[in-house]
């Protein structure tokens, strides 16, 4: 018997086209099994797309496998195909895969029921593939020949296919990738077994009176197969890419980012039910540990906090406080600062497109402590500055009083007859007194600047004259030190301006004094 199989494969089939048929079968069945397994882990609503795409890819893949293999078959005569029967064969195998998938999903649980549903699915797929094969063969129209079948070999082809499909349902638990590879190999082997063993059961009986009927020729079938291959590749690639993308989707990355955030994040739906939160959210609210689960409402979360006594600002007005928090949660305003269980939190709510809200909680206890420490340091610095200003004012007043007495006595002495030596000593007293008065004025000015009480006059002044008067005060000192002292005022600066003449002279004299001194 095996000799007949090998003879059929070698003598009546183009091995290159037959190999391509086998590759198409492996690819399509592998994608169909992958989609089916993916659907098993989804909710009934989310798996709808997969329950349609998996049977389509599987059925279309088996169908194109059959007709690619038929293109590799040399019948020794012209062949045409009935389009209606050919299309019917595709419908049959696709429907069989759809029924098998429903059985597979119905038996998704572990145990005996899963194996029974798997064997039932194997029987349905075997029947569908066999029906597709024989309906497709019956669609053949030969010139001068008719087909006859060897019943025992047909039975062997169908039985062997069922054994291989059934082995898929009885596979033990193993690695997912290994399981998919083994299931794909067994299923593709079942399809190949059924097709090629069944082809050895075919005999072409000469019938000279049989004319070539109308139907699709080899070129048309080739076009159908090409379209089927393209569709299978497109659908398979699309859903494979979709599975890959879903596993590495933006949602997954977003969840990782949310978990890595230093702040607590809670996401609520339009009914104020918690649907997502990160670890920090639970750490910031340790009192919520018993109730923190998907579906808990925001009101329940607030009530748990009230019972735990963590909301100090709600004591004595619990209901009003809850109403206020619910309103601010639904219609977010500016960030709020709450004291919860002795810690300060900044809570910020933001609405979502679907009517929900995202709550971000930041622990600002350290910021609060730092702010309080800075405020205390600022108050202490202000108090010290005020004390210094009072001290400087009092000191300058206490010094100025006896200084005025010294100046008055010196002025009285100047009106008496004095020797040259006494006049020099009196001039020294005048000079020292003026210097001390200037120092006292500078100290008072500094105190006024630091306290913000310094007032500047705004009056007309002759800029050139002011500069000359300020500079000439130090002309003698410069001459005594052997310095050349010149005062030049540019023509464009010989104007009247608005300003404080006293402060301007003070700035200029400080600059000139430093220049002469150093």
C-alpha positions as CSV (number, residue, x, y, z in Angstrom):
1,X,0.0,0.0,0.0
2,X,2.8,2.4,0.9
3,X,4.3,1.7,-2.5
4,X,1.1,2.9,-4.1
5,X,1.2,6.1,-2.0
6,X,4.8,6.8,-3.0
7,X,4.1,6.0,-6.6
8,X,1.2,8.5,-6.6
9,X,3.3,11.2,-5.0
10,X,6.3,10.7,-7.3
11,X,4.7,9.8,-10.6
12,X,1.6,11.9,-10.5
13,X,2.5,15.0,-8.5
14,X,5.0,17.8,-9.0
15,X,6.9,17.7,-5.8
16,X,7.7,21.5,-5.9
17,X,4.0,22.5,-6.1
18,X,3.1,19.8,-3.5
19,X,5.7,21.2,-1.1
20,X,4.3,24.7,-1.5
21,X,0.8,23.2,-0.7
22,X,2.2,21.7,2.5
23,X,3.8,25.0,3.5
24,X,0.5,26.9,2.9
25,X,-1.2,24.3,5.1
26,X,1.3,24.6,8.0
27,X,1.1,28.4,7.9
28,X,-2.7,28.7,7.8
29,X,-3.4,26.0,10.4
30,X,-0.7,27.5,12.7
31,X,-2.4,31.0,12.5
32,X,-5.8,29.5,13.0
33,X,-4.7,27.6,16.1
34,X,-3.0,30.7,17.4
35,X,-6.1,32.8,17.0
36,X,-8.2,30.1,18.6
37,X,-6.0,29.9,21.6
38,X,-6.0,33.6,21.9
39,X,-9.8,33.7,21.9
40,X,-9.9,31.1,24.7
41,X,-8.5,33.6,27.1
42,X,-10.8,36.5,26.2
43,X,-14.3,37.4,27.3
44,X,-17.2,36.3,25.1
45,X,-17.6,39.9,23.8
46,X,-13.9,40.4,23.1
47,X,-13.5,37.1,21.2
48,X,-16.0,37.8,18.5
49,X,-13.4,38.8,15.9
50,X,-11.3,35.8,16.7
51,X,-14.2,33.4,16.4
52,X,-14.7,34.6,12.8
53,X,-11.1,35.0,11.7
54,X,-9.8,31.7,13.0
55,X,-12.3,29.5,11.1
56,X,-11.8,31.7,8.0
57,X,-8.0,31.3,8.0
58,X,-8.2,27.6,8.8
59,X,-10.9,26.8,6.3
60,X,-9.3,28.9,3.5
61,X,-5.9,27.4,4.3
62,X,-7.1,23.8,3.9
63,X,-9.0,24.7,0.8
64,X,-6.0,26.3,-1.0
65,X,-3.9,23.4,0.2
66,X,-6.2,21.0,-1.6
67,X,-6.3,23.0,-4.8
68,X,-2.6,23.7,-4.9
69,X,-2.0,20.0,-4.5
70,X,-4.5,19.4,-7.3
71,X,-2.5,21.8,-9.5
72,X,0.5,19.5,-8.7
73,X,-1.5,16.4,-9.8
74,X,-1.1,15.1,-13.3
75,X,-4.4,13.3,-14.4
76,X,-3.2,12.7,-17.9
77,X,-6.1,14.5,-19.4
78,X,-7.7,17.9,-19.5
79,X,-9.5,19.0,-16.2
80,X,-12.1,21.6,-15.5
81,X,-13.9,22.5,-12.2
82,X,-17.5,23.3,-11.5
83,X,-17.4,26.7,-9.9
84,X,-20.4,26.2,-7.7
85,X,-19.2,22.9,-6.2
86,X,-15.7,24.3,-5.8
87,X,-17.1,27.3,-3.8
88,X,-19.4,24.8,-1.8
89,X,-16.3,22.9,-0.7
90,X,-14.8,26.1,0.7
91,X,-18.0,26.8,2.6
92,X,-18.1,23.3,4.0
93,X,-14.6,23.3,5.5
94,X,-15.0,26.9,6.8
95,X,-18.2,26.0,8.6
96,X,-16.6,22.9,10.0
97,X,-13.7,24.9,11.5
98,X,-16.3,27.4,13.0
99,X,-18.2,24.6,14.7
100,X,-15.0,23.1,15.9
101,X,-13.9,26.4,17.4
102,X,-17.2,26.8,19.3
103,X,-16.7,23.3,20.8
104,X,-13.1,24.3,21.7
105,X,-14.3,27.4,23.5
106,X,-17.1,25.6,25.2
107,X,-14.6,23.1,26.7
108,X,-12.0,25.7,27.6
109,X,-12.0,24.5,31.3
110,X,-9.7,21.8,32.5
111,X,-10.7,18.2,32.9
112,X,-12.7,15.5,31.2
113,X,-15.1,17.9,29.5
114,X,-12.2,19.6,27.7
115,X,-11.0,16.4,26.2
116,X,-14.5,15.3,25.1
117,X,-15.1,18.7,23.5
118,X,-11.7,18.5,21.9
119,X,-12.4,15.0,20.4
120,X,-15.8,16.3,19.2
121,X,-14.1,19.2,17.5
122,X,-11.5,16.8,15.9
123,X,-14.4,14.7,14.5
124,X,-16.1,17.8,13.1
125,X,-12.9,19.1,11.5
126,X,-12.1,15.7,10.0
127,X,-15.6,15.5,8.6
128,X,-15.3,19.0,7.2
129,X,-11.9,18.4,5.6
130,X,-13.0,15.1,4.1
131,X,-16.2,16.6,2.8
132,X,-14.3,19.5,1.3
133,X,-11.9,17.1,-0.4
134,X,-14.5,14.8,-1.9
135,X,-16.8,17.7,-3.0
136,X,-13.8,19.3,-4.6
137,X,-12.9,16.1,-6.3
138,X,-16.5,15.7,-7.5
139,X,-16.3,19.2,-9.0
140,X,-13.6,17.9,-11.4
141,X,-14.7,17.5,-15.0
142,X,-12.5,15.1,-17.1
143,X,-12.2,14.6,-20.8
144,X,-12.7,10.9,-21.8
145,X,-12.5,9.5,-18.2
146,X,-14.4,9.1,-15.0
147,X,-13.3,8.9,-11.4
148,X,-13.7,5.7,-9.4
149,X,-12.8,5.3,-5.7
150,X,-11.1,2.6,-3.6
151,X,-13.4,2.5,-0.5
152,X,-10.9,0.9,1.9
153,X,-8.3,3.6,1.1
154,X,-10.9,6.3,1.5
155,X,-11.7,5.0,4.9
156,X,-8.0,4.8,5.8
157,X,-7.5,8.4,4.8
158,X,-10.4,9.7,6.9
159,X,-9.5,7.5,9.9
160,X,-5.9,8.5,9.9
161,X,-6.9,12.2,9.7
162,X,-9.2,11.8,12.7
163,X,-6.4,10.1,14.7
164,X,-4.1,13.0,14.1
165,X,-6.7,15.6,14.8
166,X,-7.7,13.8,17.9
167,X,-4.1,13.7,19.1
168,X,-4.2,17.5,19.2
169,X,-7.1,17.3,21.6
170,X,-5.3,14.8,23.9
171,X,-2.0,16.7,24.1
172,X,-0.6,17.0,27.6
173,X,0.1,20.3,29.3
174,X,3.4,21.8,28.0
175,X,5.0,25.0,27.0
176,X,2.7,27.3,25.0
177,X,5.0,27.6,22.0
178,X,5.9,23.9,22.0
179,X,2.2,23.0,22.3
180,X,1.3,25.3,19.3
181,X,4.1,23.8,17.2
182,X,3.1,20.2,18.0
183,X,-0.6,21.0,17.4
184,X,0.2,22.7,14.1
185,X,2.4,19.8,12.9
186,X,-0.3,17.2,13.8
187,X,-3.1,19.2,12.2
188,X,-1.1,19.9,9.0
189,X,-0.1,16.2,8.9
190,X,-3.8,15.2,9.2
191,X,-4.8,17.4,6.2
192,X,-1.8,16.1,4.1
193,X,-2.6,12.5,5.1
194,X,-6.2,12.8,4.1
195,X,-5.5,14.4,0.8
196,X,-2.7,12.3,-0.5
197,X,-4.0,9.0,0.8
198,X,-7.4,9.8,-0.7
199,X,-5.6,10.6,-4.0
200,X,-4.2,7.1,-4.1
201,X,-7.8,5.8,-3.8
202,X,-8.6,7.6,-7.1
203,X,-8.7,5.6,-10.4
204,X,-9.2,7.2,-13.8
205,X,-11.4,4.9,-15.8
206,X,-11.4,5.6,-19.6
207,X,-14.7,6.6,-21.0
208,X,-14.4,7.7,-24.6
209,X,-18.0,8.9,-24.7
210,X,-17.5,11.5,-21.9
211,X,-16.9,14.9,-23.3
212,X,-15.1,17.8,-21.4
213,X,-17.9,19.7,-19.7
214,X,-18.0,23.5,-19.3
215,X,-16.2,24.7,-16.2
216,X,-13.2,26.6,-14.9
217,X,-9.9,25.6,-16.3
218,X,-6.5,25.3,-14.7
219,X,-5.8,29.0,-15.2
220,X,-9.0,30.0,-13.4
221,X,-8.2,27.6,-10.6
222,X,-4.7,28.9,-10.3
223,X,-6.2,32.4,-10.0
224,X,-8.6,31.2,-7.3
225,X,-5.7,29.6,-5.4
226,X,-3.6,32.8,-5.8
227,X,-6.4,34.9,-4.4
228,X,-6.9,32.4,-1.6
229,X,-3.2,32.4,-0.7
230,X,-3.1,36.2,-0.7
231,X,-6.2,36.4,1.5
232,X,-4.9,33.8,3.9
233,X,-1.6,35.6,4.2
234,X,-3.2,39.0,4.7
235,X,-5.7,37.8,7.3
236,X,-3.1,35.7,9.1
237,X,-0.5,38.5,9.1
238,X,-3.1,41.1,10.2
239,X,-4.3,39.1,13.2
240,X,-0.8,37.9,14.1
241,X,0.3,41.4,14.2
242,X,-2.7,42.4,16.2
243,X,-1.9,39.8,18.8
244,X,1.7,40.9,18.9
245,X,0.7,44.5,19.2
246,X,-1.9,43.8,21.9
247,X,0.8,42.2,24.1
248,X,3.0,45.1,23.7
249,X,0.4,47.8,23.4
250,X,0.4,51.3,24.6
251,X,-2.0,50.2,27.4
252,X,0.6,47.8,28.8
253,X,3.3,50.5,28.6
254,X,0.9,52.9,30.3
255,X,0.2,50.5,33.1
256,X,3.9,50.1,33.7
257,X,4.3,53.9,33.7
258,X,1.5,54.3,36.2
259,X,3.0,51.8,38.5
260,X,6.3,53.5,38.3
261,X,4.9,57.0,39.2
262,X,6.0,58.3,42.6
263,X,2.5,59.7,43.2
264,X,-0.6,57.7,43.9
265,X,-2.9,57.4,40.9
266,X,-6.5,56.1,41.0
267,X,-8.7,55.9,37.9
268,X,-12.5,56.0,38.3
269,X,-15.2,55.3,35.7
270,X,-18.3,57.4,34.9
271,X,-20.1,55.8,37.9
272,X,-17.3,56.7,40.3
273,X,-16.1,53.1,40.6
274,X,-12.4,52.4,41.0
275,X,-11.1,50.5,38.0
276,X,-7.3,51.0,38.2
277,X,-4.8,52.2,40.8
278,X,-1.1,51.9,41.4
279,X,0.9,50.7,44.4
280,X,1.6,54.2,45.7
281,X,-2.1,54.9,45.8
282,X,-2.5,52.1,48.3
283,X,0.6,53.1,50.3
284,X,-0.7,56.7,50.6
285,X,-4.1,55.4,51.8
286,X,-3.2,52.4,54.0
287,X,-6.6,52.5,55.7
288,X,-8.2,51.5,52.3
289,X,-6.4,48.1,52.2
290,X,-9.5,46.1,53.2
291,X,-11.7,47.6,50.5
292,X,-9.3,48.5,47.7
293,X,-10.6,46.4,44.8
294,X,-12.0,47.0,41.3
295,X,-15.6,48.3,41.5
296,X,-15.5,50.0,44.9
297,X,-17.1,53.4,44.7
298,X,-15.6,56.7,45.6
299,X,-18.3,57.2,48.3
300,X,-17.4,53.9,49.9
301,X,-13.7,54.9,50.0
302,X,-14.6,58.2,51.7
303,X,-16.8,56.4,54.2
304,X,-14.0,54.0,55.1
305,X,-11.7,57.0,55.7
306,X,-14.3,58.7,57.9
307,X,-14.7,55.6,60.0
308,X,-11.0,55.3,60.4
309,X,-10.8,59.0,61.5
310,X,-8.2,60.0,58.9
311,X,-10.0,63.1,57.6
312,X,-9.6,65.6,60.4
313,X,-11.3,68.4,58.6
314,X,-14.5,66.4,58.3
315,X,-15.1,65.9,62.0
316,X,-18.5,67.1,63.0
317,X,-19.8,67.6,59.4
318,X,-19.3,64.2,57.8
319,X,-22.3,64.2,55.4
320,X,-21.6,67.8,54.2
321,X,-17.9,66.9,53.7
322,X,-18.8,63.8,51.7
323,X,-21.2,65.8,49.5
324,X,-18.5,68.4,48.9
325,X,-15.8,65.8,48.0
326,X,-18.1,64.0,45.6
327,X,-19.0,67.2,43.9
328,X,-15.3,68.2,43.5
329,X,-14.5,64.7,42.3
330,X,-17.0,64.9,39.5
331,X,-16.3,68.5,38.6
332,X,-12.6,68.9,39.3
333,X,-11.3,72.3,40.4
334,X,-7.9,73.4,41.6
335,X,-5.7,71.0,43.6
336,X,-6.7,70.6,47.2
337,X,-4.5,70.0,50.2
338,X,-5.9,67.6,52.8
339,X,-4.5,66.4,56.1
340,X,-5.0,62.6,56.2
341,X,-3.8,60.5,59.2
342,X,-1.3,63.2,60.2
343,X,0.1,63.5,56.6
344,X,-0.5,66.3,54.1
345,X,-1.7,65.3,50.7
346,X,-2.2,67.3,47.5
347,X,-5.2,65.8,45.7
348,X,-5.9,66.7,42.1
349,X,-8.8,65.3,40.0
350,X,-8.9,65.4,36.3
351,X,-11.9,64.3,34.1
352,X,-11.6,61.6,31.4
353,X,-13.3,61.5,28.0
354,X,-15.7,58.8,29.1
355,X,-17.0,60.8,32.1
356,X,-14.7,59.2,34.7
357,X,-11.9,60.8,36.6
358,X,-8.2,60.4,37.4
359,X,-7.2,61.2,40.9
360,X,-3.5,62.0,41.7
361,X,-2.4,62.0,45.3
362,X,1.0,63.5,46.3
363,X,2.4,63.2,49.8
364,X,3.6,66.8,50.5
365,X,4.3,66.3,54.2
366,X,8.0,67.0,53.7
367,X,7.2,70.1,51.7
368,X,4.9,71.3,54.4
369,X,7.6,70.8,57.1
370,X,10.2,72.5,54.9
371,X,7.7,75.4,54.3
372,X,7.0,75.8,58.0
373,X,10.8,75.7,58.8
374,X,11.4,78.4,56.1
375,X,8.6,80.5,57.5
376,X,10.0,80.3,61.0
377,X,13.5,81.2,59.7
378,X,12.0,84.1,57.7
379,X,10.2,85.4,60.7
380,X,13.3,85.1,62.9
381,X,15.4,86.9,60.2
382,X,12.8,89.7,60.0
383,X,12.7,90.1,63.7
384,X,16.5,90.3,63.9
385,X,16.6,92.8,61.1
386,X,14.0,95.0,62.9
387,X,16.0,94.7,66.1
388,X,19.2,95.7,64.2
389,X,17.4,98.7,62.7
390,X,16.1,99.9,66.0
391,X,19.6,99.5,67.5
392,X,21.2,101.5,64.7
393,X,18.7,104.2,65.0
394,X,19.1,104.4,68.7
395,X,22.8,104.3,68.6
396,X,23.1,107.0,65.9
397,X,20.8,109.2,67.9
398,X,22.7,108.7,71.1
399,X,26.0,109.4,69.3
400,X,24.7,112.4,67.3
401,X,23.6,114.3,70.5
402,X,27.1,114.6,72.1
403,X,28.6,115.0,68.6
404,X,26.4,118.1,68.0
405,X,27.7,119.4,71.3
406,X,31.3,118.9,70.2
407,X,30.6,120.7,66.9
408,X,28.8,123.5,68.7
409,X,31.8,124.1,71.1
410,X,34.2,123.9,68.2
411,X,32.2,126.6,66.3
412,X,32.2,128.8,69.5
413,X,36.0,128.4,69.8
414,X,36.4,129.3,66.1
415,X,35.1,132.8,67.0
416,X,37.8,133.4,69.6
417,X,41.4,134.4,69.2
418,X,43.4,131.2,68.7
419,X,47.0,130.5,67.9
420,X,47.9,128.8,64.6
421,X,48.4,125.5,66.4
422,X,45.1,125.8,68.1
423,X,43.4,126.6,64.8
424,X,44.9,123.5,63.2
425,X,43.6,121.4,66.1
426,X,40.1,123.0,65.8
427,X,40.1,122.3,62.1
428,X,40.9,118.7,62.9
429,X,37.9,118.6,65.3
430,X,35.6,120.0,62.5
431,X,36.9,117.5,60.0
432,X,36.5,114.5,62.3
433,X,33.0,115.7,63.3
434,X,31.9,115.9,59.7
435,X,33.4,112.5,59.0
436,X,31.5,111.0,62.0
437,X,28.3,112.7,60.8
438,X,28.7,111.2,57.4
439,X,29.2,107.7,58.9
440,X,26.1,108.1,61.0
441,X,24.1,109.2,58.0
442,X,25.4,106.2,56.0
443,X,24.4,103.8,58.8
444,X,20.9,105.3,59.0
445,X,20.6,105.1,55.2
446,X,21.5,101.5,55.2
447,X,19.0,100.7,58.0
448,X,16.3,102.6,56.0
449,X,17.1,100.6,52.8
450,X,16.9,97.3,54.6
451,X,13.7,98.2,56.3
452,X,12.2,99.6,53.1
453,X,11.7,103.1,54.6
454,X,14.2,105.0,52.6
455,X,12.6,107.9,50.7
456,X,14.2,109.5,47.7
457,X,13.4,113.2,46.8
458,X,12.4,114.0,43.3
459,X,13.4,117.6,42.6
460,X,15.2,119.6,39.9
461,X,19.0,119.7,40.2
462,X,21.9,121.0,38.1
463,X,23.8,117.9,37.2
464,X,27.1,119.7,36.4
465,X,27.1,121.7,39.6
466,X,26.3,118.7,41.7
467,X,29.2,116.8,40.3
468,X,31.6,119.7,40.8
469,X,30.5,120.3,44.4
470,X,30.9,116.6,45.2
471,X,34.3,116.3,43.6
472,X,35.8,119.5,45.1
473,X,35.3,118.2,48.6
474,X,38.3,116.0,47.9
475,X,40.4,118.3,45.8
476,X,42.6,119.3,48.8
477,X,43.1,115.7,49.9
478,X,44.2,114.7,46.3
479,X,46.6,117.7,46.2
480,X,48.1,116.8,49.6
481,X,48.7,113.2,48.2
482,X,50.4,114.6,45.1
483,X,47.5,113.5,42.8
484,X,46.4,115.4,39.8
485,X,42.7,116.1,40.3
486,X,40.6,117.3,37.4
487,X,36.8,117.6,37.0
488,X,35.4,117.7,33.5
489,X,31.7,117.7,32.7
490,X,30.7,116.9,29.1
491,X,28.5,119.5,27.4
492,X,25.6,117.1,27.0
493,X,25.7,116.5,30.7
494,X,25.4,120.2,31.7
495,X,21.6,120.0,32.1
496,X,19.0,120.1,34.7
497,X,17.5,116.7,35.7
498,X,15.0,115.4,38.3
499,X,16.5,113.5,41.2
500,X,17.7,113.5,44.8
501,X,20.7,115.8,45.0
502,X,21.7,114.6,48.4
503,X,21.8,110.9,47.5
504,X,23.5,111.6,44.2
505,X,26.3,113.6,46.0
506,X,26.6,110.8,48.5
507,X,27.2,108.2,45.8
508,X,29.7,110.5,44.0
509,X,31.6,111.4,47.2
510,X,31.9,107.7,48.0
511,X,33.4,107.0,44.6
512,X,35.8,110.0,44.7
513,X,36.8,109.3,48.3
514,X,37.7,105.7,47.4
515,X,39.6,106.9,44.3
516,X,41.7,109.4,46.3
517,X,42.2,107.1,49.2
518,X,43.3,104.1,47.2
